[in-house]
Amino acid sequence: MDYLPTLRRCHKGAIVLDGGAAAREQIHSLADLYRQDPEGVGDLLIQIADLKDLVDCERHLGGLGYAKPVRDEIVGELLGDIGGAEIHLDHRDNHRALMQARELTNQAQDIAEVAGRRADELEALTARARQEREQRRTAPRLVFVTRLW
């Protein structure tokens, strides 16, 4: 069974794409495969770990080593054995999600337009108030003195 990643909030409001459900399912499948062939699966996992160490040693060769492609091929085969890492999406769900995304985009654009107009209004009001304050500060004050004789 496929499990789609989910969005969740992390610490300090950060958003995380969580693929834990799919990973758990793959680990369950790996455990089942191990139960069926403990020596074969164990040997594969050890081989992957050994190749990782070799990849680290070959890093200075600038991609000329053989360990990384061999390791990636073994990991790919193992992933295939436990159900693969691809998530095939139902086109109907994709279409619905696309329509929802478009609707949200339209709503966001409308909100942005209103917010932009309001920001322009506030900017004009602020500029006018600043101008009036400056005029009050710089304008000479006329004092009328009336003499009574």
PESULRA-V723585 format. One record per backbone hydrogen bond with DSSP energy under -1.0 kcal/mol. CO is the residue of the C=O (numbers start at 1). NH is the residue of the N-H. If there is no record, write none. Layout:
# PESULRA-V723585
co=CO nh=NH
co=CO nh=NH
This chain:
# PESULRA-V723585
co=6 nh=18
co=8 nh=16
co=10 nh=13
co=11 nh=14
co=14 nh=10
co=16 nh=8
co=18 nh=6
co=19 nh=23
co=20 nh=24
co=21 nh=25
co=22 nh=26
co=23 nh=27
co=24 nh=28
co=25 nh=29
co=26 nh=30
co=27 nh=31
co=28 nh=32
co=29 nh=33
co=30 nh=34
co=31 nh=35
co=32 nh=36
co=33 nh=37
co=37 nh=41
co=38 nh=42
co=39 nh=43
co=40 nh=44
co=41 nh=45
co=42 nh=46
co=43 nh=47
co=44 nh=48
co=45 nh=49
co=46 nh=50
co=47 nh=51
co=48 nh=52
co=49 nh=53
co=50 nh=54
co=51 nh=55
co=52 nh=56
co=53 nh=57
co=54 nh=58
co=58 nh=61
co=59 nh=62
co=66 nh=70
co=67 nh=71
co=68 nh=72
co=69 nh=73
co=70 nh=74
co=71 nh=75
co=72 nh=76
co=73 nh=77
co=74 nh=78
co=75 nh=79
co=76 nh=80
co=77 nh=81
co=78 nh=82
co=79 nh=84
co=80 nh=83
co=90 nh=94
co=91 nh=95
co=92 nh=96
co=93 nh=97
co=94 nh=98
co=95 nh=99
co=96 nh=100
co=97 nh=101
co=98 nh=102
co=99 nh=103
co=100 nh=104
co=101 nh=105
co=102 nh=106
co=103 nh=107
co=104 nh=108
co=105 nh=109
co=106 nh=110
co=107 nh=111
co=108 nh=112
co=109 nh=113
co=110 nh=114
co=111 nh=115
co=112 nh=116
co=113 nh=117
co=114 nh=118
co=115 nh=119
co=116 nh=120
co=117 nh=121
co=118 nh=122
co=119 nh=123
co=120 nh=124
co=121 nh=125
co=122 nh=126
co=123 nh=127
co=124 nh=128
co=125 nh=129
co=126 nh=130
co=127 nh=131
co=128 nh=132
co=129 nh=133
co=130 nh=134
co=131 nh=135
co=132 nh=136
co=133 nh=137
co=134 nh=138
co=135 nh=139
